[in-house]
Amino acid sequence: MSASPKILLVKLSSLGDVLHNLPIVWDLRARLPDAQIDWVVEEAYVHLLTPLLSRDGVRGIDHIIPLGLRRWKKSLFKLSTWKEFFAFRKTLQSTAYDVLIETQGLLKSAIVCSLAHKNSDAVIAGLANATEFSGYEPLARSFYSQSVQVPTQCHAVDRSRWVMCSALDWPLLERISAPQFYPKELIESIPKSAVIGLNSPYVLCFHSTAREAKRWPDSHWIALGKELSARGYQVVFPWGNAAEKVISELLAAQIPDAFVPPAFSIEEAFSVIAGAALTVGVDTGLTHLAAVLDKPTVEIYCDSPRWKTEGYWSDRICNVGDMQNPPSAQEVVASALILLQQT
């Protein structure tokens, strides 16, 4: 392989999965500084990748290729949908790739690999097996030239590194090589949030998640919120849809001076999280964003395994609870106070 191969990363969604795939960009760049690195991602998550675009002499991702699959599926019979699809395919075929790394293990991601233009000896690497508590579609293996066996209990970051190292015939990167997500200079330059109503010092409480079983009891959130409010922190309950907003308002109503902010985008979330004294959240994407930004974060696990996504790369992250073993309010309060004392 040349010193400047053309590499395509395929990780389409969702928020947390895209975040946990970021380290392989820097792993690749450290060893192949002249490589072309492109990434196909669902359009909703493009803002997670734009900070990694190559600029000012610092190379990260060279091209982001947005995919509108979720939106297209809602309007399959519209001419505009098919025009967008063919434009996407044209972009995907404008480069002949040497290495394709697909770390999702789903048919839709494997089909993206099949649509890409590839050199005759290109390596298309993907998962050979499912990992516990993650989606996986065995048919995807038929689209790979190299199927990579990973442990059934494998952290999301480690899983991506397994596939990458296999694709490039490198020794497996161990955790001693700490993963990098966003450059430190970028994190330090995130502007102050423009959300009106946020008063420092504030603590973000991400109570919402796509699966009800992963939620932490409302009574625990209230106990935590009262403890933090008594110590002078504004307790903030963000939300993502109407049902979540109702819960945020119910929680905030029982905590002195708590705040329910207006809805904010993923792009705005960077500033909101960066300005927080602490983030406390269940196993959901925005909690993981706080962790990869290396901000003080308490990650709460109620009905998902901690080993799968826990923040192991920083002492500014506390991981509490586990599969079917949610933490008590006292345990989360104790972890929160430890992190707040460090700031």
Short mmCIF file of the C-alpha atoms (twelve columns), coordinates in Angstrom:
data_MODEL
# 
_entry.id   MODEL 
# 
loop_
_atom_site.group_PDB 
_atom_site.id 
_atom_site.type_symbol 
_atom_site.label_atom_id 
_atom_site.label_alt_id 
_atom_site.label_comp_id 
_atom_site.label_asym_id 
_atom_site.label_seq_id 
_atom_site.Cartn_x 
_atom_site.Cartn_y 
_atom_site.Cartn_z 
_atom_site.pdbx_PDB_model_num 
ATOM 1   C CA . MET A 1   0.000   0.000   0.000  1 
ATOM 2   C CA . SER A 2   1.216   3.511   -0.794 1 
ATOM 3   C CA . ALA A 3   2.050   6.082   1.870  1 
ATOM 4   C CA . SER A 4   -0.965  8.109   0.764  1 
ATOM 5   C CA . PRO A 5   -3.873  5.668   0.406  1 
ATOM 6   C CA . LYS A 6   -7.436  6.810   -0.099 1 
ATOM 7   C CA . ILE A 7   -9.531  5.627   2.849  1 
ATOM 8   C CA . LEU A 8   -13.296 5.688   3.259  1 
ATOM 9   C CA . LEU A 9   -14.869 5.422   6.704  1 
ATOM 10  C CA . VAL A 10  -18.497 4.313   6.828  1 
ATOM 11  C CA . LYS A 11  -20.278 5.005   10.103 1 
ATOM 12  C CA . LEU A 12  -23.699 6.409   9.361  1 
ATOM 13  C CA . SER A 13  -25.335 6.871   12.771 1 
ATOM 14  C CA . SER A 14  -26.300 7.441   15.475 1 
ATOM 15  C CA . LEU A 15  -24.887 10.218  17.645 1 
ATOM 16  C CA . GLY A 16  -23.016 8.075   20.172 1 
ATOM 17  C CA . ASP A 17  -21.853 5.564   17.562 1 
ATOM 18  C CA . VAL A 18  -20.385 8.318   15.373 1 
ATOM 19  C CA . LEU A 19  -18.594 9.839   18.380 1 
ATOM 20  C CA . HIS A 20  -17.044 6.514   19.370 1 
ATOM 21  C CA . ASN A 21  -15.738 6.063   15.825 1 
ATOM 22  C CA . LEU A 22  -13.845 9.387   15.843 1 
ATOM 23  C CA . PRO A 23  -10.580 8.054   17.331 1 
ATOM 24  C CA . ILE A 24  -9.744  6.013   14.246 1 
ATOM 25  C CA . VAL A 25  -9.454  9.247   12.240 1 
ATOM 26  C CA . TRP A 26  -6.513  10.284  14.428 1 
ATOM 27  C CA . ASP A 27  -5.158  6.727   14.609 1 
ATOM 28  C CA . LEU A 28  -5.039  6.694   10.824 1 
ATOM 29  C CA . ARG A 29  -3.644  10.201  10.525 1 
ATOM 30  C CA . ALA A 30  -0.829  9.487   13.027 1 
ATOM 31  C CA . ARG A 31  0.430   6.577   10.937 1 
ATOM 32  C CA . LEU A 32  -0.572  7.719   7.457  1 
ATOM 33  C CA . PRO A 33  -0.213  11.516  7.526  1 
ATOM 34  C CA . ASP A 34  -0.610  11.830  3.749  1 
ATOM 35  C CA . ALA A 35  -3.669  9.601   3.409  1 
ATOM 36  C CA . GLN A 36  -6.963  10.889  2.071  1 
ATOM 37  C CA . ILE A 37  -9.604  10.152  4.719  1 
ATOM 38  C CA . ASP A 38  -13.274 10.552  3.786  1 
ATOM 39  C CA . TRP A 39  -16.337 9.674   5.877  1 
ATOM 40  C CA . VAL A 40  -19.924 8.811   4.908  1 
ATOM 41  C CA . VAL A 41  -22.405 9.828   7.629  1 
ATOM 42  C CA . GLU A 42  -26.123 10.493  7.974  1 
ATOM 43  C CA . GLU A 43  -26.770 14.178  7.308  1 
ATOM 44  C CA . ALA A 44  -28.143 14.713  10.839 1 
ATOM 45  C CA . TYR A 45  -24.690 14.020  12.289 1 
ATOM 46  C CA . VAL A 46  -22.494 16.028  9.928  1 
ATOM 47  C CA . HIS A 47  -21.905 18.657  12.634 1 
ATOM 48  C CA . LEU A 48  -20.132 16.035  14.737 1 
ATOM 49  C CA . LEU A 49  -17.525 15.680  11.996 1 
ATOM 50  C CA . THR A 50  -17.051 19.247  10.737 1 
ATOM 51  C CA . PRO A 51  -14.623 20.106  13.592 1 
ATOM 52  C CA . LEU A 52  -12.366 17.338  12.248 1 
ATOM 53  C CA . LEU A 53  -12.158 18.671  8.696  1 
ATOM 54  C CA . SER A 54  -8.640  19.358  7.458  1 
ATOM 55  C CA . ARG A 55  -7.848  23.058  7.735  1 
ATOM 56  C CA . ASP A 56  -5.042  25.488  8.541  1 
ATOM 57  C CA . GLY A 57  -2.395  22.888  7.828  1 
ATOM 58  C CA . VAL A 58  -3.879  20.366  10.306 1 
ATOM 59  C CA . ARG A 59  -5.223  17.280  8.571  1 
ATOM 60  C CA . GLY A 60  -8.130  15.296  9.934  1 
ATOM 61  C CA . ILE A 61  -11.028 14.310  7.671  1 
ATOM 62  C CA . ASP A 62  -10.626 15.451  4.083  1 
ATOM 63  C CA . HIS A 63  -14.214 15.060  2.891  1 
ATOM 64  C CA . ILE A 64  -17.531 14.459  4.653  1 
ATOM 65  C CA . ILE A 65  -20.069 12.734  2.416  1 
ATOM 66  C CA . PRO A 66  -23.588 13.262  3.836  1 
ATOM 67  C CA . LEU A 67  -26.244 10.598  3.353  1 
ATOM 68  C CA . GLY A 68  -29.953 11.445  3.609  1 
ATOM 69  C CA . LEU A 69  -31.199 7.861   3.948  1 
ATOM 70  C CA . ARG A 70  -33.531 8.485   6.892  1 
ATOM 71  C CA . ARG A 71  -35.176 11.380  5.053  1 
ATOM 72  C CA . TRP A 72  -35.213 9.622   1.688  1 
ATOM 73  C CA . LYS A 73  -37.108 6.636   3.097  1 
ATOM 74  C CA . LYS A 74  -40.014 8.962   3.910  1 
ATOM 75  C CA . SER A 75  -40.338 10.169  0.299  1 
ATOM 76  C CA . LEU A 76  -39.199 7.307   -1.926 1 
ATOM 77  C CA . PHE A 77  -41.527 8.254   -4.769 1 
ATOM 78  C CA . LYS A 78  -40.404 11.869  -5.098 1 
ATOM 79  C CA . LEU A 79  -38.165 12.770  -8.015 1 
ATOM 80  C CA . SER A 80  -36.116 15.036  -5.736 1 
ATOM 81  C CA . THR A 81  -35.226 12.045  -3.547 1 
ATOM 82  C CA . TRP A 82  -33.777 10.115  -6.460 1 
ATOM 83  C CA . LYS A 83  -31.903 13.169  -7.733 1 
ATOM 84  C CA . GLU A 84  -30.277 13.487  -4.307 1 
ATOM 85  C CA . PHE A 85  -29.452 9.778   -4.225 1 
ATOM 86  C CA . PHE A 86  -27.756 9.866   -7.642 1 
ATOM 87  C CA . ALA A 87  -25.819 12.982  -6.605 1 
ATOM 88  C CA . PHE A 88  -24.686 11.115  -3.485 1 
ATOM 89  C CA . ARG A 89  -23.616 8.118   -5.555 1 
ATOM 90  C CA . LYS A 90  -21.714 10.366  -7.967 1 
ATOM 91  C CA . THR A 91  -19.771 11.872  -5.064 1 
ATOM 92  C CA . LEU A 92  -19.093 8.420   -3.645 1 
ATOM 93  C CA . GLN A 93  -17.700 7.280   -6.991 1 
ATOM 94  C CA . SER A 94  -15.540 10.327  -7.662 1 
ATOM 95  C CA . THR A 95  -12.604 8.743   -5.778 1 
ATOM 96  C CA . ALA A 96  -11.118 5.277   -6.188 1 
ATOM 97  C CA . TYR A 97  -10.646 4.054   -2.616 1 
ATOM 98  C CA . ASP A 98  -7.901  1.718   -1.447 1 
ATOM 99  C CA . VAL A 99  -9.367  0.916   1.979  1 
ATOM 100 C CA . LEU A 100 -12.978 0.974   3.188  1 
ATOM 101 C CA . ILE A 101 -13.613 0.594   6.924  1 
ATOM 102 C CA . GLU A 102 -17.195 -0.194  7.884  1 
ATOM 103 C CA . THR A 103 -17.644 -0.452  11.643 1 
ATOM 104 C CA . GLN A 104 -21.426 -0.608  11.951 1 
ATOM 105 C CA . GLY A 105 -22.176 -4.148  10.779 1 
ATOM 106 C CA . LEU A 106 -25.469 -3.220  9.145  1 
ATOM 107 C CA . LEU A 107 -26.692 -3.912  5.636  1 
ATOM 108 C CA . LYS A 108 -27.261 -0.242  4.825  1 
ATOM 109 C CA . SER A 109 -23.628 0.550   5.678  1 
ATOM 110 C CA . ALA A 110 -22.355 -2.421  3.673  1 
ATOM 111 C CA . ILE A 111 -24.391 -1.279  0.654  1 
ATOM 112 C CA . VAL A 112 -22.732 2.135   0.894  1 
ATOM 113 C CA . CYS A 113 -19.399 0.305   0.601  1 
ATOM 114 C CA . SER A 114 -20.658 -1.525  -2.468 1 
ATOM 115 C CA . LEU A 115 -21.681 1.765   -4.123 1 
ATOM 116 C CA . ALA A 116 -18.252 3.343   -3.631 1 
ATOM 117 C CA . HIS A 117 -15.651 3.339   -6.390 1 
ATOM 118 C CA . LYS A 118 -12.771 1.072   -5.400 1 
ATOM 119 C CA . ASN A 119 -9.399  0.060   -6.752 1 
ATOM 120 C CA . SER A 120 -9.175  -3.530  -7.957 1 
ATOM 121 C CA . ASP A 121 -7.230  -4.655  -4.870 1 
ATOM 122 C CA . ALA A 122 -9.131  -2.528  -2.355 1 
ATOM 123 C CA . VAL A 123 -9.688  -3.834  1.167  1 
ATOM 124 C CA . ILE A 124 -13.278 -3.630  2.408  1 
ATOM 125 C CA . ALA A 125 -13.212 -4.431  6.116  1 
ATOM 126 C CA . GLY A 126 -16.200 -4.942  8.370  1 
ATOM 127 C CA . LEU A 127 -17.434 -6.911  11.351 1 
ATOM 128 C CA . ALA A 128 -17.516 -10.700 11.132 1 
ATOM 129 C CA . ASN A 129 -19.747 -11.119 14.174 1 
ATOM 130 C CA . ALA A 130 -22.217 -9.384  16.415 1 
ATOM 131 C CA . THR A 131 -21.248 -7.812  19.696 1 
ATOM 132 C CA . GLU A 132 -23.656 -8.074  22.605 1 
ATOM 133 C CA . PHE A 133 -26.380 -5.423  22.812 1 
ATOM 134 C CA . SER A 134 -25.542 -3.963  19.391 1 
ATOM 135 C CA . GLY A 135 -27.353 -4.220  16.096 1 
ATOM 136 C CA . TYR A 136 -25.821 -6.547  13.531 1 
ATOM 137 C CA . GLU A 137 -26.961 -7.994  10.201 1 
ATOM 138 C CA . PRO A 138 -24.965 -11.063 9.076  1 
ATOM 139 C CA . LEU A 139 -25.763 -10.436 5.400  1 
ATOM 140 C CA . ALA A 140 -23.478 -7.404  5.551  1 
ATOM 141 C CA . ARG A 141 -20.467 -9.772  5.589  1 
ATOM 142 C CA . SER A 142 -21.078 -10.668 1.942  1 
ATOM 143 C CA . PHE A 143 -20.058 -7.122  0.964  1 
ATOM 144 C CA . TYR A 144 -16.653 -7.259  2.678  1 
ATOM 145 C CA . SER A 145 -13.364 -8.600  1.391  1 
ATOM 146 C CA . GLN A 146 -12.182 -8.907  4.990  1 
ATOM 147 C CA . SER A 147 -14.459 -9.870  7.881  1 
ATOM 148 C CA . VAL A 148 -13.001 -9.025  11.276 1 
ATOM 149 C CA . GLN A 149 -13.774 -11.120 14.354 1 
ATOM 150 C CA . VAL A 150 -14.087 -9.032  17.522 1 
ATOM 151 C CA . PRO A 151 -14.853 -9.985  21.145 1 
ATOM 152 C CA . THR A 152 -18.555 -10.308 21.836 1 
ATOM 153 C CA . GLN A 153 -18.123 -7.872  24.711 1 
ATOM 154 C CA . CYS A 154 -16.220 -5.063  23.052 1 
ATOM 155 C CA . HIS A 155 -16.283 -1.343  23.790 1 
ATOM 156 C CA . ALA A 156 -17.487 0.741   20.830 1 
ATOM 157 C CA . VAL A 157 -14.132 2.559   20.509 1 
ATOM 158 C CA . ASP A 158 -12.143 -0.668  20.723 1 
ATOM 159 C CA . ARG A 159 -14.384 -2.337  18.137 1 
ATOM 160 C CA . SER A 160 -13.659 0.367   15.557 1 
ATOM 161 C CA . ARG A 161 -9.954  0.047   16.265 1 
ATOM 162 C CA . TRP A 162 -10.106 -3.736  15.774 1 
ATOM 163 C CA . VAL A 163 -11.600 -3.313  12.297 1 
ATOM 164 C CA . MET A 164 -9.196  -0.515  11.337 1 
ATOM 165 C CA . CYS A 165 -6.080  -2.387  12.466 1 
ATOM 166 C CA . SER A 166 -7.157  -5.517  10.632 1 
ATOM 167 C CA . ALA A 167 -7.870  -3.591  7.428  1 
ATOM 168 C CA . LEU A 168 -4.373  -2.108  7.431  1 
ATOM 169 C CA . ASP A 169 -2.576  -5.146  8.889  1 
ATOM 170 C CA . TRP A 170 -1.446  -3.215  11.956 1 
ATOM 171 C CA . PRO A 171 -0.929  -4.557  15.504 1 
ATOM 172 C CA . LEU A 172 -4.044  -4.036  17.588 1 
ATOM 173 C CA . LEU A 173 -4.097  -0.689  19.369 1 
ATOM 174 C CA . GLU A 174 -4.490  -1.252  23.090 1 
ATOM 175 C CA . ARG A 175 -6.118  1.167   25.520 1 
ATOM 176 C CA . ILE A 176 -2.702  2.350   26.633 1 
ATOM 177 C CA . SER A 177 -2.852  4.344   23.389 1 
ATOM 178 C CA . ALA A 178 -5.550  6.697   24.643 1 
ATOM 179 C CA . PRO A 179 -8.204  7.540   22.047 1 
ATOM 180 C CA . GLN A 180 -8.407  11.097  20.745 1 
ATOM 181 C CA . PHE A 181 -11.797 12.490  19.765 1 
ATOM 182 C CA . TYR A 182 -11.545 16.240  19.210 1 
ATOM 183 C CA . PRO A 183 -8.312  18.263  19.181 1 
ATOM 184 C CA . LYS A 184 -7.618  19.983  22.486 1 
ATOM 185 C CA . GLU A 185 -7.230  23.341  20.740 1 
ATOM 186 C CA . LEU A 186 -10.728 23.001  19.267 1 
ATOM 187 C CA . ILE A 187 -12.273 22.130  22.637 1 
ATOM 188 C CA . GLU A 188 -10.615 25.130  24.252 1 
ATOM 189 C CA . SER A 189 -11.924 27.447  21.521 1 
ATOM 190 C CA . ILE A 190 -15.604 26.444  21.729 1 
ATOM 191 C CA . PRO A 191 -17.539 29.705  22.141 1 
ATOM 192 C CA . LYS A 192 -19.832 30.473  25.061 1 
ATOM 193 C CA . SER A 193 -23.391 29.259  24.626 1 
ATOM 194 C CA . ALA A 194 -25.896 31.798  23.324 1 
ATOM 195 C CA . VAL A 195 -28.855 29.985  24.939 1 
ATOM 196 C CA . ILE A 196 -30.744 32.633  26.917 1 
ATOM 197 C CA . GLY A 197 -31.489 31.609  30.492 1 
ATOM 198 C CA . LEU A 198 -28.371 29.588  31.236 1 
ATOM 199 C CA . ASN A 199 -26.703 30.934  34.346 1 
ATOM 200 C CA . SER A 200 -23.249 29.770  35.381 1 
ATOM 201 C CA . PRO A 201 -22.449 27.634  37.168 1 
ATOM 202 C CA . TYR A 202 -24.934 25.179  35.694 1 
ATOM 203 C CA . VAL A 203 -25.252 21.394  35.562 1 
ATOM 204 C CA . LEU A 204 -26.778 19.648  32.552 1 
ATOM 205 C CA . CYS A 205 -29.066 16.684  33.263 1 
ATOM 206 C CA . PHE A 206 -29.730 14.532  30.208 1 
ATOM 207 C CA . HIS A 207 -32.619 12.402  31.461 1 
ATOM 208 C CA . SER A 208 -34.025 11.384  28.062 1 
ATOM 209 C CA . THR A 209 -33.112 8.388   25.943 1 
ATOM 210 C CA . ALA A 210 -34.639 6.463   23.063 1 
ATOM 211 C CA . ARG A 211 -35.448 3.430   25.196 1 
ATOM 212 C CA . GLU A 212 -37.565 3.826   28.332 1 
ATOM 213 C CA . ALA A 213 -35.709 1.081   30.233 1 
ATOM 214 C CA . LYS A 214 -32.503 3.151   30.025 1 
ATOM 215 C CA . ARG A 215 -34.074 6.066   31.929 1 
ATOM 216 C CA . TRP A 216 -33.130 6.846   35.523 1 
ATOM 217 C CA . PRO A 217 -36.089 7.298   37.915 1 
ATOM 218 C CA . ASP A 218 -37.571 10.800  38.094 1 
ATOM 219 C CA . SER A 219 -37.375 10.709  41.892 1 
ATOM 220 C CA . HIS A 220 -33.603 10.243  41.639 1 
ATOM 221 C CA . TRP A 221 -33.264 13.203  39.262 1 
ATOM 222 C CA . ILE A 222 -35.211 15.342  41.711 1 
ATOM 223 C CA . ALA A 223 -33.015 14.271  44.635 1 
ATOM 224 C CA . LEU A 224 -29.878 15.023  42.629 1 
ATOM 225 C CA . GLY A 225 -31.264 18.333  41.429 1 
ATOM 226 C CA . LYS A 226 -32.167 19.510  44.930 1 
ATOM 227 C CA . GLU A 227 -28.694 18.640  46.198 1 
ATOM 228 C CA . LEU A 228 -27.006 20.559  43.381 1 
ATOM 229 C CA . SER A 229 -29.380 23.512  43.625 1 
ATOM 230 C CA . ALA A 230 -28.673 23.817  47.350 1 
ATOM 231 C CA . ARG A 231 -24.996 24.137  46.469 1 
ATOM 232 C CA . GLY A 232 -25.607 27.044  44.103 1 
ATOM 233 C CA . TYR A 233 -25.799 25.281  40.730 1 
ATOM 234 C CA . GLN A 234 -28.489 25.949  38.162 1 
ATOM 235 C CA . VAL A 235 -29.923 22.545  37.249 1 
ATOM 236 C CA . VAL A 236 -30.769 22.324  33.538 1 
ATOM 237 C CA . PHE A 237 -33.038 19.733  31.915 1 
ATOM 238 C CA . PRO A 238 -32.657 19.703  28.091 1 
ATOM 239 C CA . TRP A 239 -35.133 17.859  25.866 1 
ATOM 240 C CA . GLY A 240 -35.424 16.665  22.279 1 
ATOM 241 C CA . ASN A 241 -39.144 16.243  21.613 1 
ATOM 242 C CA . ALA A 242 -42.502 17.236  23.061 1 
ATOM 243 C CA . ALA A 243 -42.790 14.224  25.376 1 
ATOM 244 C CA . GLU A 244 -39.287 14.814  26.774 1 
ATOM 245 C CA . LYS A 245 -40.074 18.496  27.296 1 
ATOM 246 C CA . VAL A 246 -43.052 17.574  29.476 1 
ATOM 247 C CA . ILE A 247 -40.804 15.418  31.675 1 
ATOM 248 C CA . SER A 248 -38.161 18.165  31.840 1 
ATOM 249 C CA . GLU A 249 -40.790 20.645  33.012 1 
ATOM 250 C CA . LEU A 250 -42.144 18.233  35.636 1 
ATOM 251 C CA . LEU A 251 -38.644 17.664  37.020 1 
ATOM 252 C CA . ALA A 252 -37.693 21.336  36.957 1 
ATOM 253 C CA . ALA A 253 -40.894 22.320  38.772 1 
ATOM 254 C CA . GLN A 254 -39.717 20.385  41.838 1 
ATOM 255 C CA . ILE A 255 -36.177 21.819  42.014 1 
ATOM 256 C CA . PRO A 256 -35.464 25.415  43.082 1 
ATOM 257 C CA . ASP A 257 -34.379 27.644  40.178 1 
ATOM 258 C CA . ALA A 258 -34.114 24.707  37.734 1 
ATOM 259 C CA . PHE A 259 -34.278 25.599  34.052 1 
ATOM 260 C CA . VAL A 260 -35.766 23.998  30.949 1 
ATOM 261 C CA . PRO A 261 -33.946 25.502  27.946 1 
ATOM 262 C CA . PRO A 262 -35.342 25.887  24.449 1 
ATOM 263 C CA . ALA A 263 -34.484 23.083  22.032 1 
ATOM 264 C CA . PHE A 264 -30.934 23.256  20.699 1 
ATOM 265 C CA . SER A 265 -29.199 21.590  17.772 1 
ATOM 266 C CA . ILE A 266 -26.236 19.218  17.840 1 
ATOM 267 C CA . GLU A 267 -24.081 22.133  16.681 1 
ATOM 268 C CA . GLU A 268 -25.293 24.294  19.581 1 
ATOM 269 C CA . ALA A 269 -24.820 21.399  22.007 1 
ATOM 270 C CA . PHE A 270 -21.041 21.824  21.810 1 
ATOM 271 C CA . SER A 271 -21.260 25.263  23.420 1 
ATOM 272 C CA . VAL A 272 -23.946 24.278  25.933 1 
ATOM 273 C CA . ILE A 273 -21.901 21.295  27.118 1 
ATOM 274 C CA . ALA A 274 -18.567 23.126  27.078 1 
ATOM 275 C CA . GLY A 275 -19.949 25.804  29.389 1 
ATOM 276 C CA . ALA A 276 -21.385 23.406  31.965 1 
ATOM 277 C CA . ALA A 277 -19.733 22.839  35.328 1 
ATOM 278 C CA . LEU A 278 -20.876 19.220  35.026 1 
ATOM 279 C CA . THR A 279 -22.963 16.959  32.802 1 
ATOM 280 C CA . VAL A 280 -24.990 14.103  34.300 1 
ATOM 281 C CA . GLY A 281 -26.795 11.848  31.874 1 
ATOM 282 C CA . VAL A 282 -28.050 8.416   31.004 1 
ATOM 283 C CA . ASP A 283 -26.537 6.283   28.226 1 
ATOM 284 C CA . THR A 284 -27.395 8.613   25.365 1 
ATOM 285 C CA . GLY A 285 -25.605 10.553  22.654 1 
ATOM 286 C CA . LEU A 286 -25.332 13.972  24.294 1 
ATOM 287 C CA . THR A 287 -23.936 12.449  27.485 1 
ATOM 288 C CA . HIS A 288 -21.286 10.754  25.363 1 
ATOM 289 C CA . LEU A 289 -20.564 14.074  23.647 1 
ATOM 290 C CA . ALA A 290 -19.719 15.582  27.033 1 
ATOM 291 C CA . ALA A 291 -17.437 12.620  27.762 1 
ATOM 292 C CA . VAL A 292 -15.542 12.812  24.454 1 
ATOM 293 C CA . LEU A 293 -15.109 16.571  24.940 1 
ATOM 294 C CA . ASP A 294 -13.384 15.599  28.217 1 
ATOM 295 C CA . LYS A 295 -15.798 17.642  30.300 1 
ATOM 296 C CA . PRO A 296 -16.724 16.548  33.850 1 
ATOM 297 C CA . THR A 297 -19.351 13.878  33.191 1 
ATOM 298 C CA . VAL A 298 -21.321 11.337  35.196 1 
ATOM 299 C CA . GLU A 299 -22.554 8.570   32.894 1 
ATOM 300 C CA . ILE A 300 -25.528 6.661   34.312 1 
ATOM 301 C CA . TYR A 301 -26.187 3.085   33.189 1 
ATOM 302 C CA . CYS A 302 -29.583 1.536   33.964 1 
ATOM 303 C CA . ASP A 303 -30.386 -1.038  31.285 1 
ATOM 304 C CA . SER A 304 -27.331 -1.162  29.067 1 
ATOM 305 C CA . PRO A 305 -23.905 -2.660  29.800 1 
ATOM 306 C CA . ARG A 306 -21.315 -0.223  31.087 1 
ATOM 307 C CA . TRP A 307 -18.486 -1.957  29.223 1 
ATOM 308 C CA . LYS A 308 -20.021 -1.044  25.878 1 
ATOM 309 C CA . THR A 309 -19.674 2.761   25.956 1 
ATOM 310 C CA . GLU A 310 -18.204 3.858   29.308 1 
ATOM 311 C CA . GLY A 311 -15.762 6.745   29.229 1 
ATOM 312 C CA . TYR A 312 -12.507 5.034   30.160 1 
ATOM 313 C CA . TRP A 313 -10.117 7.657   28.773 1 
ATOM 314 C CA . SER A 314 -10.344 10.373  31.441 1 
ATOM 315 C CA . ASP A 315 -10.498 10.789  35.219 1 
ATOM 316 C CA . ARG A 316 -13.060 13.550  34.575 1 
ATOM 317 C CA . ILE A 317 -15.654 10.855  33.807 1 
ATOM 318 C CA . CYS A 318 -17.486 8.780   36.410 1 
ATOM 319 C CA . ASN A 319 -19.384 5.714   35.166 1 
ATOM 320 C CA . VAL A 320 -22.081 4.482   37.538 1 
ATOM 321 C CA . GLY A 321 -24.624 1.685   37.377 1 
ATOM 322 C CA . ASP A 322 -24.734 -1.188  34.913 1 
ATOM 323 C CA . MET A 323 -27.062 -3.506  33.027 1 
ATOM 324 C CA . GLN A 324 -30.273 -3.893  35.100 1 
ATOM 325 C CA . ASN A 325 -28.439 -2.336  38.038 1 
ATOM 326 C CA . PRO A 326 -29.208 1.400   38.062 1 
ATOM 327 C CA . PRO A 327 -27.278 3.475   40.578 1 
ATOM 328 C CA . SER A 328 -28.900 5.046   43.629 1 
ATOM 329 C CA . ALA A 329 -29.420 8.781   43.876 1 
ATOM 330 C CA . GLN A 330 -26.768 8.877   46.617 1 
ATOM 331 C CA . GLU A 331 -24.196 7.206   44.364 1 
ATOM 332 C CA . VAL A 332 -24.747 9.713   41.557 1 
ATOM 333 C CA . VAL A 333 -24.704 12.658  43.970 1 
ATOM 334 C CA . ALA A 334 -21.394 11.435  45.401 1 
ATOM 335 C CA . SER A 335 -19.863 11.080  41.915 1 
ATOM 336 C CA . ALA A 336 -21.145 14.509  40.901 1 
ATOM 337 C CA . LEU A 337 -19.659 16.196  43.954 1 
ATOM 338 C CA . ILE A 338 -16.285 14.510  43.415 1 
ATOM 339 C CA . LEU A 339 -16.104 15.876  39.867 1 
ATOM 340 C CA . LEU A 340 -17.322 19.342  40.871 1 
ATOM 341 C CA . GLN A 341 -14.597 19.538  43.532 1 
ATOM 342 C CA . GLN A 342 -11.992 18.898  40.812 1 
ATOM 343 C CA . THR A 343 -13.059 21.915  38.738 1 
# 
